[in-house]
Every structure is written in C-alpha cells, then in structure tokens.
Amino acid sequence: MSFMERFVDERFLMHRLRSSSLAGMAGAVAAAGLFLYRLYIDHLIEWDVFAILAVIALIKISMMIYYRFRG
C-alpha cells in the first residue's frame, strides 16, 4: 500500500466533494449578495459580478444535465 492510499480513501474524496460544492455555493451567494447590494443600494449594475454568477449557474446546470444522462 502506497503512502497516498493510506490517507486518500472514499471518505476523503466525499469530504473533498462536499467542501468544494459548499465553497462554490458560498461563492455564488456572496457574488449574488454583492450584485444585489450594488443594484439596490448604489443603483449600479456590475456586469463583471453578473458574469461570475452566470458562469457558476451555467456550469452547475450543465453538470447536472451531464450527470443525469451519463449513466
């Protein structure tokens, strides 16, 4: 058994998957909060923040479709 096999198992991979998913969703919520704050308080549309939200949503939806029809 190699050094990595002792520390990297299914539990480690599931924790990494969950933490990455949570981090992505927290980033999306933070970007949405910033976008809405600038929109409602400053009356300014930040297109770069909107683009980040659009990319997150596009990747999330496309991966959901991909994994649904993959197998």
N, C-alpha and C positions, 0 to 999 in steps of 0.2 A: 504494500500500500504506500503510495507516494505521500509526500508532505501535504499537498493540496487536498487529496482525497480524505484525509483525516479531518480537515476543517470545513470543507465545502461539501455539504450534503443537501438533501431535498429541503430541509428546514431553512438552511441558509439561503437557498435560491428563492424560496417562498417569501422569506423576510425581505430579501432584496427587491422582489417584485412588488410587494405591498408598499415598501417605503418609497420606491420610485413612483408608483401610482399616486400615493398620498402627496408626494412632493410636487408632482405635476398638477394635481388638482389644487393644491395650495397656491401654486404659482398662477394658475388660471383665476382663482378667486381674488388674489392680490391684484392682478392686472385688470380684472373687471372692476374691482373697487376703485382703482386709480382712474380708470377710464370714466366711470360714472361720476366720481368726485369732480374731475375736471369738466365733465359735461354739465352737471347740475350746478356746481358752485361757481366755476370760472366761465361757464358758457363757451367752452372751447373744446373742439373735437380733436383729440390726439390720435391721428391716424396710425402712428407707429405702435401705440399700445393696442389699438384696434386690430392691427395686423398680427400682433402676437396672439391675441385671443382667437383670431380666425385660424391661425396655423394650429394652435392647440386643438380647437374644435375639429378642424379638418382631419388631423392625424387621429384623433380619438374615434371619430365616426368611421373613417376608412379602415382602421384596425378592427373595429367591431364588426364591420361587414366582412373583412378578410377572414377573421377567425370564425365567423358564423358559417361561411361557405367552404372553408378549408377542409373540414372533415367532420 
